[in-house]
Amino acid sequence: MRPRGISDPATIPLGSSLPPGNLHAVGVHLPEWRDTVGWAARETRVVNAMRTGYPRFFVPRVVDRLAEEVVRIYDNQGNAHNGQSLELSRSAFLFPNCRYATLCLRFLHDQAPSGIDTGNVCGFVLNPDGTTTKLDLAQETQPDPDNDQNLATQSKPLSAVLYPMSLYPLAKAFWQHTGFGISSRQATFWLDAVLKRDRRNGRLMPPARRNLTDEYLLQSAKNNIRSRIAKGHSPELSRTGMGLTKQDVLLYPTGMAAITEAAAAIKSRRSLNGRQCVAAVFGFTYVDTYKTLTRVLGFDTSLYKHAEIDQLENHLNQGLKLDLLVTEFPSNPLLQTPDLQRLHDLSRQYDFVLMVDDTVGTYVNLGLMACCDVICTSLTKMFSGACNVMGGSVAISPLSPHREELLSALREVYDEDSWLPSDVRIMEYNSRDFQSRVNRANKNAELVVAQLQTHSTIEEVYYPKGSPTQALYDRFRRRWGGYGFLLSIKFTSPARAIAFHDALEVAKGPSLGTNFTLCCAYTLLAHYHELEWAAEYGVVEHLVRISVGLEDEEWLRTRLDKALRAAVEVQD
C-alpha cells in the first residue's frame, strides 16, 4: 500500500502543491477559509501565491509558459494578424489532438458574444519538426508528418487554439468543462523540446523511431487498467453470462473528458434531422457535468432533485423525450443515493441512456453495471490516489440495449494517443492497490463519521451510511463493500464551520479520493458565483467536505478532536 498521508500538513504554505513538492500534483493547499474565499474571488494575495492548482480550474504554470512559446513560434512563421504580434494580442489553449482543438474552435465561433470578431480565432497543429499546419473547422483528423511514430512516443503533434484575450473566459470555460486540455507532463515534455529546438532548421525533436519495448510496455499498461476496471465491474454480471471485457472500457485523459465523450457519442446517435437532444441530470451532481452537457454539447438539460423522481416519471408520461439521464452514485457533496433501480426501469420503458458517475462510490464498494448503460469514472481520484496524474474511463454495460451503437460511436472518434504515455504508466502503477486503499479509506471514514455525528456543533453529517437513502445504497453495496471515503458536514453556524476548517490540521484544497485526508470549503470552490442556487439544493455556503485518507486512526482522531474544540470555543 502507498504511503498513508502527509505527516505535517500544518507546515505547508498557501498555494503549494499537494502532494508537496510534486511538479505534476493535482492538488493545491488552501489552508484557511479566507484562502478559499480569496481564490474564488481571485484576490491578488492568493492568486500570486498559487504555484499550482486543480488542473481544470487552474491552468498549470508550465502549460501557460508553453502556450506563450507556441504562440511565438506561430507568429515567427509569418502568421501575425494585421501586422500585430500574436503573443501580445492573443493567447492559446493547448490540446493533445486536433479533434479536441477543432471542437474548441467551433465552440468559440458559435458562442462568441456579438461584437467580438472571431476572425482572430484560429487553430493549428505544431508538429515535431517545428512546422505548423492550420486547422480547418470541418477537419477532425490531421495527418501525422512523422508517420513512423509509434503509440509509445510522447512526441505526437500538439494542437493549439489561438484567440483574442476578450474570448479568454469562453475559451477557459471549454477547457475546464470538457477536460480536453493537455496535462502538465505533456506540457513539460513539449516545453523542453521547444526551448532546446534546433535553431538552424527549427526542428523540435528528432524523427521518432519505433521502439517495440516502449510500445509493449504502454499497451500492457493500458490493458492492465482496462482489465482492472472490467474485472472490478463484473461480479454482478456473472450470473448473466455476459461479463464486462477490456474491450468495453475506453480510457481518456481526464474524468470530464470521459463524461464529455460519452455524452457526445449519445448525441451523435440521437440528434437525427437536427433535433436538439434532451438530457436530465438527476440529483445535485458535480458542477461541470451539467455545464458540459448544456454549454458545450448543446443538450436541452433539466435538473431533478433526488426527491423529484415522481416528477420525472410524470414528465415522461406526459411526453418528455429524454435521450440521456446522468446521475452520481452517491452524489457529491451530499452523498445522497438515487433510486437506481427505478431510474433503470424508466430508461428501459422510455428508451433513454442511463449514465452513472461512480467516482465517489467506486466499483470496490458497489455493483452498478447491471443497472445502467454507461459508467464514467474519474480515475484521477481514488483509482490513482496519489494525486499526481489525471485520467478517466468509460465502461459500456454488456446488458445495455444501446451497447453496440454507443461503442461504435465512441470508437469512431477515439484517439488512442490522447492520454500521454507517461501519464498512462503512472496511473497503472498507482492503481495496483486500488482495492486495499478503498477498504482502508472506508474504515477510516466510518470512524470519522462516528466521531463527528453526535457533536454539539454539528447539525448534520452527510454520508451514505445512516442517511435517508442508505437502503438505496445498500441495494447495490457488495458484501465486502463499504460506504466510501467522502463525507460532508453542516455545522450549527458559519462561524463554527470556519473555526473547524481552519483548525483541522490536514491538507486542504480541491479534489477528493487522495491517499491523504483532504478537506475543503466545497461550496465556495465549486459554486462561489451561484451560492443561492446551490443552497436551494441543500449545498449550503459553509459546507465542509472531507475526503478521508489512509492515515492511522489515532492521527485522524487527534486532529478531529482539536478542530472540534475550536468549533466549540468560537463565539457565534
Disulfide bonds with the S-S distance in Angstrom:
none
